[in-house]
């Protein structure tokens, strides 16, 4: 082969390599090389928003790029979850999925399920509480249930969208106590914070949200918690009784949150994100932040988180069918 021919082949090869480098996916480049968007399907001020913001700030330190938290509310969580699922699968859009992803499709609101995403890591779980206004006449959950039985339809509740986790929490409790779930009409909201504010303002009477979400109003003396839907007391308010100790009920319900990405992201991008989330979940900054607000820290990696979502979906579907929420 002549020298010019060799030079031509070498030039062609180098050109091909250059073009390949341009078209390589994010996985093969120095990920991340630009800011990451972290979508939150719920409004600012709630527990999901607070959890996302501490995760975002810690991810920035580890990944060396800004992590911008974006609240995409609406549709009882559908809008934000859909925005995560439909984003380009390049690792530059991730989201904080919530327990509702195992509920919305049972209601016919969306076809999305946990299987619609690449699981990155489970980072939190919080049981529901039963909150009322501080000046409400009920001192115990027994008194509240008696009032509901005495005047079905009079007391209203809020804290999430129709058929959301906190709706299911109160509906399941009522059913457990042989009370028609329709006895407490549900007023949809874009999260715990607006639901609690509506309760304080007198628009609704019950906010069956988590204790951490109600903390600021409890500490301000505007809200009181009558019970927690868990098998053990909350570290945040150990004097709040469990349903078991208060009324002998085994009913429990908790919200969970986990980082997900669009389905189909490159494996090495997923692995880098998963390693970063594991580091966040185990960090002192994260555990201290969550403990200071009473948030529960529960970690699971990609594979276990995927199995967890599938199991949660099955259990929630069975409960929703039992209380007549599923379609």
C-alpha positions as semicolon CSV with decimal commas, in nm:
position;residue;x (nm);y (nm);z (nm)
1;X;0,000;0,000;0,000
2;X;0,135;0,343;-0,092
3;X;0,217;0,606;0,171
4;X;-0,063;0,842;0,053
5;X;-0,313;0,558;0,077
6;X;-0,205;0,485;0,434
7;X;-0,238;0,851;0,520
8;X;-0,588;0,855;0,369
9;X;-0,692;0,551;0,571
10;X;-0,549;0,702;0,889
11;X;-0,729;1,031;0,825
12;X;-1,055;0,849;0,761
13;X;-1,014;0,646;1,081
14;X;-0,945;0,959;1,288
15;X;-1,246;1,132;1,134
16;X;-1,462;0,832;1,220
17;X;-1,339;0,835;1,579
18;X;-1,410;1,204;1,606
19;X;-1,763;1,157;1,477
20;X;-1,816;0,866;1,715
21;X;-1,707;1,080;2,009
22;X;-1,963;1,340;1,913
23;X;-2,246;1,088;1,899
24;X;-2,153;0,887;2,208
25;X;-2,429;0,879;2,470
26;X;-2,390;1,064;2,799
27;X;-2,285;0,734;2,957
28;X;-1,959;0,728;2,764
29;X;-1,875;1,088;2,829
30;X;-1,781;1,263;3,153
31;X;-2,124;1,236;3,317
32;X;-2,251;1,470;3,440
33;X;-2,116;1,751;3,228
34;X;-2,409;1,991;3,279
35;X;-2,685;2,064;3,535
36;X;-2,930;1,794;3,638
37;X;-3,302;1,852;3,682
38;X;-3,474;1,684;3,978
39;X;-3,851;1,680;3,927
40;X;-4,084;1,679;4,228
41;X;-4,447;1,581;4,151
42;X;-4,581;1,772;4,452
43;X;-4,592;2,132;4,571
44;X;-4,330;2,335;4,754
45;X;-4,339;2,318;5,132
46;X;-4,441;1,953;5,171
47;X;-4,234;1,656;5,282
48;X;-4,153;1,542;4,929
49;X;-4,026;1,887;4,836
50;X;-3,808;1,912;5,149
51;X;-3,663;1,566;5,090
52;X;-3,587;1,648;4,726
53;X;-3,408;1,969;4,817
54;X;-3,171;1,811;5,069
55;X;-3,098;1,530;4,822
56;X;-3,038;1,781;4,544
57;X;-2,795;1,986;4,752
58;X;-2,596;1,678;4,852
59;X;-2,593;1,541;4,497
60;X;-2,445;1,869;4,377
61;X;-2,147;1,823;4,608
62;X;-2,088;1,466;4,496
63;X;-2,151;1,504;4,122
64;X;-2,002;1,851;4,082
65;X;-2,295;1,991;3,886
66;X;-2,600;2,198;3,988
67;X;-2,910;1,993;4,067
68;X;-3,218;2,206;4,005
69;X;-3,533;2,101;4,191
70;X;-3,845;2,166;3,983
71;X;-4,198;2,126;4,123
72;X;-4,435;1,987;3,859
73;X;-4,773;1,965;4,028
74;X;-5,119;1,872;3,910
75;X;-5,334;1,574;3,821
76;X;-5,299;1,416;4,166
77;X;-4,930;1,357;4,096
78;X;-4,972;1,247;3,735
79;X;-4,817;1,561;3,581
80;X;-4,485;1,535;3,766
81;X;-4,452;1,158;3,738
82;X;-4,528;1,177;3,365
83;X;-4,266;1,449;3,321
84;X;-4,003;1,221;3,475
85;X;-4,102;0,921;3,264
86;X;-4,111;1,115;2,936
87;X;-3,779;1,297;2,982
88;X;-3,479;1,202;2,765
89;X;-3,310;0,892;2,913
90;X;-2,971;1,057;2,948
91;X;-2,943;1,101;3,324
92;X;-2,996;1,477;3,316
93;X;-3,357;1,452;3,433
94;X;-3,435;1,244;3,740
95;X;-3,723;1,260;3,984
96;X;-3,840;1,188;4,333
97;X;-4,117;0,935;4,275
98;X;-4,369;0,885;4,552
99;X;-4,597;0,607;4,673
100;X;-4,871;0,740;4,443
101;X;-4,699;0,582;4,144
102;X;-4,838;0,252;4,275
103;X;-5,186;0,398;4,306
104;X;-5,266;0,630;4,017
105;X;-5,303;0,360;3,753
106;X;-5,551;0,172;3,973
107;X;-5,770;0,483;3,954
108;X;-5,744;0,507;3,578
109;X;-5,551;0,835;3,599
110;X;-5,248;0,712;3,406
111;X;-5,085;0,399;3,269
112;X;-4,762;0,474;3,454
113;X;-4,639;0,232;3,720
114;X;-4,309;0,183;3,900
115;X;-4,203;-0,031;3,605
116;X;-4,216;0,282;3,385
117;X;-3,887;0,405;3,537
118;X;-3,528;0,312;3,605
119;X;-3,513;0,272;3,984
120;X;-3,216;0,449;4,142
121;X;-3,275;0,434;4,517
122;X;-3,543;0,430;4,787
123;X;-3,462;0,707;5,036
124;X;-3,755;0,761;5,273
125;X;-4,076;0,627;5,428
126;X;-4,319;0,809;5,662
127;X;-4,640;0,677;5,820
128;X;-4,965;0,873;5,817
129;X;-5,090;1,062;6,120
130;X;-5,437;1,189;6,210
131;X;-5,420;1,566;6,247
132;X;-5,698;1,805;6,347
133;X;-5,705;2,175;6,441
134;X;-5,572;2,253;6,787
135;X;-5,912;2,389;6,891
136;X;-6,104;2,086;6,762
137;X;-6,326;1,927;7,029
138;X;-6,170;1,583;6,982
139;X;-5,896;1,491;7,229
140;X;-5,850;1,134;7,108
141;X;-5,893;0,938;6,787
142;X;-6,181;0,753;6,958
143;X;-6,366;1,083;7,000
144;X;-6,299;1,176;6,636
145;X;-6,432;0,843;6,509
146;X;-6,740;0,880;6,731
147;X;-6,806;1,223;6,578
148;X;-6,773;1,078;6,227
149;X;-7,019;0,800;6,312
150;X;-7,262;1,048;6,463
151;X;-7,264;1,284;6,164
152;X;-7,155;1,106;5,842
153;X;-7,047;1,353;5,574
154;X;-7,002;1,646;5,811
155;X;-6,625;1,623;5,867
156;X;-6,403;1,664;5,560
157;X;-6,040;1,569;5,506
158;X;-5,754;1,676;5,275
159;X;-5,380;1,643;5,223
160;X;-5,327;1,506;4,872
161;X;-5,515;1,438;4,549
162;X;-5,827;1,227;4,518
163;X;-5,725;0,866;4,579
164;X;-5,378;0,970;4,698
165;X;-5,188;0,805;4,981
166;X;-5,335;1,016;5,262
167;X;-5,684;0,970;5,117
168;X;-5,626;0,596;5,117
169;X;-5,490;0,619;5,472
170;X;-5,810;0,767;5,619
171;X;-6,039;0,559;5,396
172;X;-5,863;0,240;5,503
173;X;-5,886;0,334;5,870
174;X;-6,258;0,404;5,842
175;X;-6,315;0,073;5,670
176;X;-6,106;-0,100;5,937
177;X;-6,339;0,053;6,197
178;X;-6,652;-0,059;6,008
179;X;-6,730;0,298;5,899
180;X;-6,820;0,381;5,539
181;X;-6,518;0,569;5,390
182;X;-6,768;0,808;5,229
183;X;-6,852;0,931;5,579
184;X;-6,549;1,162;5,550
185;X;-6,561;1,342;5,211
186;X;-6,218;1,401;5,058
187;X;-6,117;1,748;4,936
188;X;-5,829;1,713;4,685
189;X;-5,517;1,927;4,726
190;X;-5,171;1,949;4,569
191;X;-5,001;1,808;4,875
192;X;-4,987;1,809;5,254
193;X;-4,896;2,177;5,298
194;X;-5,205;2,321;5,121
195;X;-5,424;2,055;5,283
196;X;-5,301;2,151;5,628
197;X;-5,346;2,521;5,557
198;X;-5,701;2,453;5,442
199;X;-5,765;2,269;5,769
200;X;-5,622;2,552;5,981
201;X;-5,842;2,797;5,788
202;X;-6,150;2,587;5,859
203;X;-6,208;2,452;5,510
204;X;-6,158;2,090;5,617
205;X;-6,146;1,913;5,954
206;X;-5,888;1,634;5,921
207;X;-5,543;1,610;5,759
208;X;-5,425;1,248;5,766
209;X;-5,073;1,342;5,654
210;X;-4,737;1,246;5,802
211;X;-4,620;1,400;6,129
212;X;-4,314;1,564;5,969
213;X;-4,538;1,743;5,720
214;X;-4,755;1,874;6,004
215;X;-4,465;1,951;6,234
216;X;-4,444;2,329;6,192
217;X;-4,815;2,372;6,260
218;X;-4,808;2,128;6,552
219;X;-4,515;2,314;6,706
220;X;-4,693;2,645;6,644
221;X;-4,990;2,520;6,843
222;X;-5,231;2,533;6,548
223;X;-5,263;2,159;6,488
224;X;-5,270;1,852;6,711
225;X;-5,207;1,490;6,619
226;X;-5,439;1,225;6,760
227;X;-5,262;0,909;6,640
228;X;-5,007;0,763;6,401
229;X;-5,078;0,484;6,151
230;X;-4,772;0,279;6,236
231;X;-4,682;-0,015;6,457
232;X;-4,452;0,197;6,672
233;X;-4,452;0,559;6,797
234;X;-4,277;0,829;6,597
235;X;-3,940;0,949;6,722
236;X;-4,052;1,305;6,646
237;X;-4,358;1,288;6,875
238;X;-4,328;0,975;7,092
239;X;-4,638;1,072;7,293
240;X;-4,865;1,048;6,989
241;X;-5,028;0,704;7,025
242;X;-5,027;0,436;6,757
243;X;-5,365;0,318;6,632
244;X;-5,291;-0,016;6,796
245;X;-5,247;0,139;7,139
246;X;-5,532;0,388;7,092
247;X;-5,809;0,172;6,947
248;X;-5,657;-0,174;6,899
249;X;-5,636;-0,132;6,521
250;X;-5,364;-0,299;6,313
251;X;-5,420;-0,056;6,024
252;X;-5,096;0,105;5,904
253;X;-5,015;0,323;5,605
254;X;-4,698;0,505;5,502
255;X;-4,576;0,722;5,218
256;X;-4,243;0,642;5,056
257;X;-4,014;0,834;4,827
258;X;-3,737;0,726;4,595
259;X;-3,516;0,859;4,318
260;X;-3,598;0,731;3,969
261;X;-3,489;0,812;3,616
262;X;-3,658;0,764;3,278
263;X;-3,657;0,407;3,154
264;X;-3,363;0,324;2,930
265;X;-3,083;0,538;3,073
266;X;-2,735;0,393;3,014
267;X;-2,628;0,142;3,277
268;X;-2,314;0,330;3,377
269;X;-2,512;0,652;3,426
270;X;-2,761;0,460;3,640
271;X;-2,476;0,309;3,841
272;X;-2,315;0,648;3,897
273;X;-2,645;0,798;4,011
274;X;-2,716;0,497;4,232
275;X;-2,375;0,524;4,398
276;X;-2,433;0,896;4,458
277;X;-2,779;0,836;4,607
278;X;-2,645;0,560;4,831
279;X;-2,380;0,802;4,954
280;X;-2,646;1,068;5,017
281;X;-2,875;0,829;5,207
282;X;-2,587;0,717;5,431
283;X;-2,445;1,064;5,488
284;X;-2,460;1,239;5,823
285;X;-2,598;1,551;5,658
286;X;-2,895;1,360;5,516
287;X;-2,969;1,148;5,822
288;X;-2,940;1,450;6,052
289;X;-3,166;1,656;5,825
290;X;-3,428;1,381;5,806
291;X;-3,410;1,309;6,180
292;X;-3,449;1,678;6,264
293;X;-3,779;1,677;6,076
294;X;-3,888;1,332;6,187
295;X;-3,856;1,188;5,836
296;X;-3,781;0,817;5,817
297;X;-3,464;0,714;5,635
298;X;-3,504;0,383;5,451
299;X;-3,253;0,296;5,177
300;X;-3,270;0,035;4,900
301;X;-3,056;0,016;4,586
302;X;-3,184;-0,009;4,227
303;X;-3,274;-0,379;4,220
304;X;-3,434;-0,390;4,565
305;X;-3,612;-0,060;4,506
306;X;-3,761;-0,199;4,186
307;X;-3,892;-0,503;4,376
308;X;-4,018;-0,276;4,654
309;X;-4,219;-0,067;4,407
310;X;-4,374;-0,378;4,253
311;X;-4,474;-0,514;4,594
312;X;-4,612;-0,175;4,704
313;X;-4,817;-0,153;4,383
314;X;-4,975;-0,493;4,445
315;X;-5,058;-0,422;4,809
316;X;-5,196;-0,074;4,740
317;X;-5,411;-0,205;4,457
318;X;-5,564;-0,466;4,686
319;X;-5,639;-0,202;4,950
320;X;-5,784;0,043;4,697
321;X;-6,014;-0,225;4,559
322;X;-6,125;-0,313;4,910
323;X;-6,223;0,045;4,992
324;X;-6,378;0,110;4,650
325;X;-6,122;0,360;4,521
326;X;-5,981;0,146;4,239
327;X;-6,156;0,143;3,903
